[in-house]
Amino acid sequence: MHDIQLKPKEQRRLQKGHLWVFSNELQFVPNDIAAGETVRLLTHDNRPLGTGFYNPHSLISFRLLSRTGELPDRSFFKKKISEALQLRKKIYRPDDTNAWRLVHGESDGLPGLVIDRFNRVVVLQAYSAGMDRHLPLVCEVVDELLQPEAMVLRNESLLRELEGLPLYKDLVKGEGPATVQTIHDTGISYEVDLYEGQKTGFFLDQRENRRVVRSFCREADVLDVFTNDGGFALNALHGGARSAIMVDISEETLKRAEKNALLNGFENFSLIAADAFSLLQRMAEEKERFDVVVLDPPSFTKSRKNLPTALKAYKRLNRLGMQLVKPGGFLATASCSHHVLEEMFLETIHQAALAAGRQLRMIHKNSQPPDHPVLLSMPETGYLKFACFYVTD
């Protein structure tokens, strides 16, 4: 096994619990290490810090696996994934839901790996070269622990390009029809396409926040922007909404949302395929108004350098959204850009309210659900911001 060495004092962040080393923090690296190879990390004076994955092509050069020198073999992965499984079994009962995140990367001690379980199917994503090399072994362990009907690799994230990895998807166990599953989440059913749907097939991270929206949707006219599979709109209708409009730029996505609405027996909904900013601008000009507006956009930035542009987009989106809320109505809004910190997000919404001439009272604030745990030593593991506001003039 190769050794790599840190520059003086660069071990401090790791000793406080972080799991990454950046390329400019390394003093010595042999030039014959392959991407994703397991190496031993040393301080500048040769004290061992642990083992992990090295990638010469990535800004994140080293991802820590073990502080005690463990190697990523079958027993290592079985131990880590079993620990993650036990946590999920403690926080979710089968009658609550049959879909949850099994492994949330660094938070579960498996840097660069995401595993989502949807009923009888498991979906995996590898974001690091080291995990990519070990995916066959990971799949074997998951198969042993869960015995799923099917396993899907959804390695299409652009984050893989930062690691020099190709983008692809593959069905590694089971037959194609098994990748369409029906999942349930506190009274609502969704048909999810785990091979063709976005990300791993369905956004699990808003589950708690969707339920919050139910509480103020009785007899409400609801606008759900960036609806995806219809999650917020369906929860609004479940909570007694009078009507729900589901907006998404993708017609294919809206077909899934429509199917989910009908699956749950809802009729008082409509669908609009449009660019969100253009549609909201037109609705504002036409003075359309709703009791509840939900904004759940995709990430507006994947890098820190684009943060100012992203914040402008969030401000414009929220200004338009709150202009459409009737006085005495509610705005529910989110950001999944991890470079946008919570205080930045809330300040941006405040600035949007000033620009829109609206008064906001925050009634709820949340982040990601417990199957997406956060390491306090590693802010990068927390990314979702969500808040609900009572809106007046």
N, C-alpha and C positions, 0 to 999 in steps of 0.2 A: 504494500500500500504506500502511495506517495504521501509526503508531508508538504503542507504549505504553511507559510509563516507570515504572521501579522507584523505591521510596523509597530514601533513603540507606542504604548498607551491605547492602541486601537481595540484592545480586548474589553474595554470598559462596558460598551453597550451590550455585548454578549453576556458579560457577567451579571448584568442587570435583567437578563431574561430574554433579550432579543435573539432572533435565530438567523439573521442575515449578516454577511460580510460583503462589502462592496469592493469593486476591483481596485479602487484607489487606496484601499486600506491594507493591501497586501504588500509585503516586502520581498518575499521569495516564493516563486512558483516554478516547479520544473516545467520545461516546455513540451513534455511528451504526455501530458494528461489529457485523456479524451473527455469530450463533453458528457457530463452525467456520471463521471467516475466517482467512486467513494474514496475520500481522502481523510487524512488526519490533520486537524488544525492545531498549530502551535503558536504560542506568544513569541514575541521577538527574541526572548531569551530561552526558547525551546521548552516551555511548560505546556503540556497537552491541555487543550480546551474541549476536545471532543471529535467526533467523526461526522461527516456529512457529504453532500454532493457538491462537486466543483464543476463549473462551466466557464471555460475561457472566453466564450462568445457573449456572455451576459454581464450587464452592469452589476446584477446580484451574482457575485462570483461563487459564493459559498452559502449553502443552506444547511444549518445544523440539524442533525438527526438525533444524536445521542451525546450527552456530556460524559458518559462513562465508557465510551469506546465501542458501543454495540455496532454491529454491521447490519445492513438491510437484507437479512435473510428471511426465510419463511417464518421462523419463530418470532422475529422482530415484528414483521407485518401482522402476524396473527395476534400478538399481544396488543399492538396499538389499535388495530381495527376492532378487536374484542372490547377494549376499554371504551372506544367511541360508541360501540353498539350498546353497551350497558348504560351509558349516559342517556341515550335516546330512549331506551326502554323505561328509564326512570321518569322522563319528562313527558312522554306521550303514551296515552292508553290507546289500544286498538280501536275502541269505539269513538275516540276523538278524531283520529286520522290514520290512514294507511300510507302516508307519504311524508318523508322527512329526509333531511340531510344527514347522512351517516358519518361523513368525514368532511370537516371544514379546514382543510389544509394545515397551516402552521398551528392553528388553535388545538388541533388534535394530534400534534407531534408528527405530522406527515406533510412536510412542506412541499407545496406545489401539487397537491392531490385533492380532488373533490369527488365525493361519491354521494349520489342521491338515490334513495330508494323510493320507487313508485309501485305500491302494491306488490306484484310478483316480479317486477323488473328492476334491475339496478343499472344506473347510468354513471359512467366514470369519465373524469377529465384529468389530464396531466398538464400542469403549467410549467414544470421544470424538467430539464433534460434528465436529471437523475431519476425522477419518478417515471418519466417516459420509458427509460431503459428497464424499469422494474414492473411495468404494467402487466406483462404475462403472469408474473408471480403474484401480484396484487389480485388479479382476476381469479387465480386459483384459490387464494385465501378467502376472497369474498364468496366464491362458489361453495366452498366448504362450510362457511359460517351461515350463509343465508339460503343456499340452494334455490336461487331464483330461476324462473322460467326462461329468462333472457337477460343478457348483459350487452350493453351498448357503450361504445367509446365515442364520445362527442368531443373530439380534439380539434375544434374549429376556432377556438378563441385566438384573437390577435395577440394575446399575451404570449402565445407560443412562439411567435415570430421574434420576440425579444430574446428568446432562448435559442434561436436558430433552428426551431423545430417545424416540420411540415404540418399543414392543416389537413385534417381528414376526419371521416367518421366511419365506424365499422360495427357490424353486429358480430360479436365474438362468441355468443352462445344463444341458442334458440332460433325460432323461426320469425320471419318478418311480421306476421299478424300479431305476435305477442308484444310488439313494441307499442301497440295502441292499448292503453290500460284505462280503466275507470278508477279514479281515486276519490276519496271522500274526505271532507274537512269540516267538522262541526256542522253537519246538517246540509252541506252542499256537495254535489257530485260534479266532477269534471272528467271529460274524456280527454286524455293527453296523448299526443303523438311523440314518443320519446326518440324517434329517429329523425323526424322532420321539424318538430317544434323548436322554439327558440331556446338557446343555452342548453340546459339538460332536459328540456321538454316542458317545463312549467316553473314559474317563479314561486318558490316556496317561502322566500324571505319576507313576504308581506302578509303572511297568514294571520298574525296577531293584529296587525293594523287593519286588515279587511274587516275583522270582527268588530273593532272599535267603531268603524264607520256605520255599522248596522244600528248603533244606539241612537243616532240622530237622523235617521232616514224615514221615520214613520210619516206617511202621507207626503213625502218629499218628491219633487222633480229633480232628478240627479243627472249630472253630466260627468261621465267617466272618460277622461282623456288619457291616451296611451293605454287602452283597456287590455290589450293582449288577449288572454283567454277569457276575459270578462270578470275577473276575480272581484274587483271592488263593486261593479254594477250588480253582480249576482248577490253579493252580501247585502247591498242596499235593498234590493228587491226582497230578499229574505227577511230584512228588517222592516218591511211594510212600505217601501217606497211606492209612490203613485206611478212613476214612470222612470225609465233609465235610458239615456242615450249613450251608446258605446262608440268611442272614436278611436280609430287606429289608421295608420297610413297603409297597412297591408290588408288587402282584401282576403287573402288566405287566413290571416289571423282572425279577421272578423267572422269568417265562416266557422272557425272553431268556437268563437265566443257565442255565436248564434246557436250552434249545436249544444253548447253547455247550458244556455238559457232554456232551451226546449227540453233538455234532459231533466231539468229541475221543475218543469211545468210552469215556467214564467211566460207571460204573453205581453206584458206592458213594457216592451223594450223596442228600441230601434237602433240601427247601425249606420254609421257614417264613415266612409273611407276617405280620409283627407289628411293633408299636412296639418298638424295641430296648431302651429302658429298662425297659419293663414286662416284656418277655420275660426279660431278664437277671435282673431282680429275682425273678421266679418260679423261674427255673432255680437261682438261688442258694439260695432257700428250700427247694427240693426237693433240694439238694445234688448237682446234676448236675456232672460234672467232665469236662474235656477235656485232651488233651495240648498242644494249641495253640489259643489264642484270638486272633483278629485283629479289631481295631477300626479301621475306616476311615470315620469319620463325615463328613458334610458340614460346611461351615463353620458354627460356632456363633455367629459374629458378623461383620457386615460393617462395623462401626464401633467406634471406640475406646471410646465411652461405654458400650457393652454388654459390655466386656471382663470385668468382675467376674462377671457372670452366665454368660458363656461359660466362664470358668475353673472355676466351680462345676459346670457341666455336664460338663466334661472330667474333673474329679475324681470325680464320681459314676459316670460311664461306666467309667473305668478301675478304680475300686474294685470295681464289679460284675464287670467283665471278669476281673480277677485273682483274684477269689473263685472263679471257675469253672475256674481252671487247677490241674491236679493238681500236687502237689509234685514238682519235677523237670521241669515242663513249661515252656512258653514263652508269653509275651504279646508280640504285635506290635501296635503302636499308632501312630496318626498324627493330625496336625492340619493342616488346610489353611487355617486362619484366619491371615491374615498379620499381624493385630494381636497374635496370641499369639506372642511371641518364643520362641526355642528354650529359653532359660533358664527362662522362665515355664512352658513345656510340661513340661520335665523336673522342675521343682519340684512342679508339680501332680501328676505321676505319683508322685513321692516321697511327697507327702502322702496320696495315695490308698493307697499301699502301707502306710503307717503305720496308716491307718484300717482297712485290710483285714487287718492282722496278717500281711502277707507280706514276705518278704525278696526284693529284686530285685537281679540283677546284669546290667548292660547289656552285651550282647554285640555289638550293632550299632547304629550311628546314621547316618542319611543324610538327604538332602533331596530335591530334585527332580532329574530326569535331565538329561543335557547338552543335550537339545533344548529345555529350559526354562532357558536360561542366566541367571545373576544378575549384575547390575551392582553391584560393591562400593560404588560411590558412591550407590546407590539401593536401600536395603534393601527397598523396596516390591516389587521384582522377585523377591524370594525369599519364599516363603510356606509351602512344605511342610516339615513336620517328621515324622520317622519314626524309631522306635526299637524294638529287640527286646530282651526281657529273659528271663533264666532265673529262674524263680520257685520259691522254696522257702518253707517255713513259718518 
